[in-house]
Amino acid sequence: MIPNSIIKHQPVMLATALTQLQVKPGVWYIDATLGYAGHTLAMIEAGASVIGFDWDQTAVDHVTQTHPDLIAQNRLLVFHEAYSQMETIVRSLDQNIQDRIVGVLFDLGTSVPQLTSSQHGLSFSADGPLDMRMSPKKQGVTAADLLIFMSQKELTQVLRDFGGETDAVKLARAIKTSPEPIKTTGQLVAIIERVKHRTGKLHPATKVFQALRIAVNSELDHLSSTLPQALSLLDSGGRIVTIAFHEGEDRIAKHTFRDWEHQKLGINISKHPLTPSLTEIALNPRSHSAKLRTFEKL
Ligand SMILES: C[S@@+](CC[C@H](N)C(=O)[O-])C[C@H]1O[C@@H](n2cnc3c(N)ncnc32)[C@H](O)[C@@H]1O
């Protein structure tokens, strides 16, 4: 059991997400990124039922251990799977559930507990193996492996595209010319700190860690291949809401929703993304880069 005291994930843009999803009682929503169930529990409190996915065993264990009542009442179904399995899994459920799915939420990226524990090798403040796989049993390649397999040019590209890292060339050179194989987060942080100094609040390793995590877990591919699954599972008038913290993810939602509208599959509600209020950013600085988009199926 995970003590509640260490779980400090605040759901981002909670009220806006619920409003955009038009949450109402008696119907089903899919939470593609269950995490610590912040959004899910609010939907259930509003009288809805939720099918939740997460590829992180710790998050799934936390939710199943803290809410056995909701699971027993069939208000919450929890799957320890990548959300790209969504269509296969939901199509295997009772038809009565499948016919009442009116919303799908993607609150992308990582939760605070994932970023602060050494468990997945995502934290640059806790030393641990440089792994970053969110489903270690199903994925072969770790971040440490990637640093060996990728050429300096490929690594530069990954740091730039997935991390928005402006020092990508220098960092990729330093990583690829390291005299020892880089096996731990501490080793990687030490190399980054030799090349980059902290400016402002951001730790110099933030963007490199984000880029490697996205590459190891093929996060952008998961999103682009799953949005059409979400659309096909939705009832007419149902909505998809994405909350992205990374430009690449937000671009996928933006282009997909725009293309779907051109194909007359529904309405792209968010010509411009919604963002958190200044109050929310002050209370939860992690929310500052969030962009929320909505699509409604015809
Ligand atoms: C930002 S957190 C979600 C937080 C959640 N909305 C809450 O309020 O507690 C994102 C979660 O999505 C999960 N996740 C990210 N990509 C995933 C994927 N492709 N398949 C399944 N889970 C994924 C992560 O493990 C993480 O727990």
The ligand as a MOL file (V3000), in Angstrom:
LIG
                    3D

  0  0  0     0  0            999 V3000
M  V30 BEGIN CTAB
M  V30 COUNTS 27 29 0 0 0
M  V30 BEGIN ATOM
M  V30 1 C -0.6420 13.6130 -15.8640 0
M  V30 2 S -0.8450 12.0000 -15.2410 0 CHG=1
M  V30 3 C -2.5890 11.8590 -15.0740 0
M  V30 4 C -3.0810 12.3620 -13.7750 0
M  V30 5 C -4.5550 12.1250 -13.5230 0
M  V30 6 N -5.3990 12.8090 -14.4700 0
M  V30 7 C -4.8970 12.5460 -12.1050 0
M  V30 8 O -5.6180 13.5350 -11.9390 0
M  V30 9 O -4.4180 11.9070 -11.1650 0 CHG=-1
M  V30 10 C -0.6070 11.0280 -16.6710 0
M  V30 11 C -0.7560 9.5390 -16.4060 0
M  V30 12 O -0.9210 8.9190 -17.6690 0
M  V30 13 C -0.1720 7.7460 -17.6970 0
M  V30 14 N 0.1500 7.5210 -19.1130 0
M  V30 15 C 0.8590 8.3220 -19.9390 0
M  V30 16 N 0.8930 7.7930 -21.1750 0
M  V30 17 C 0.1800 6.6280 -21.1200 0
M  V30 18 C -0.1270 5.6290 -22.0700 0
M  V30 19 N 0.2860 5.6950 -23.3530 0
M  V30 20 N -0.8910 4.5790 -21.6730 0
M  V30 21 C -1.3320 4.4930 -20.3760 0
M  V30 22 N -1.0450 5.4100 -19.4240 0
M  V30 23 C -0.3030 6.4590 -19.7970 0
M  V30 24 C 1.0170 8.0030 -16.8230 0
M  V30 25 O 1.5300 6.7930 -16.3060 0
M  V30 26 C 0.4260 8.8940 -15.7290 0
M  V30 27 O 0.0020 8.1460 -14.6350 0
M  V30 END ATOM
M  V30 BEGIN BOND
M  V30 1 1 1 2
M  V30 2 1 2 3
M  V30 3 1 2 10
M  V30 4 1 3 4
M  V30 5 1 4 5
M  V30 6 1 5 6
M  V30 7 1 5 7
M  V30 8 2 7 8
M  V30 9 1 7 9
M  V30 10 1 10 11
M  V30 11 1 11 12
M  V30 12 1 11 26
M  V30 13 1 12 13
M  V30 14 1 13 14
M  V30 15 1 13 24
M  V30 16 1 14 15
M  V30 17 1 14 23
M  V30 18 2 15 16
M  V30 19 1 16 17
M  V30 20 1 17 18
M  V30 21 2 17 23
M  V30 22 1 18 19
M  V30 23 2 18 20
M  V30 24 1 20 21
M  V30 25 2 21 22
M  V30 26 1 22 23
M  V30 27 1 24 25
M  V30 28 1 24 26
M  V30 29 1 26 27
M  V30 END BOND
M  V30 END CTAB
M  END
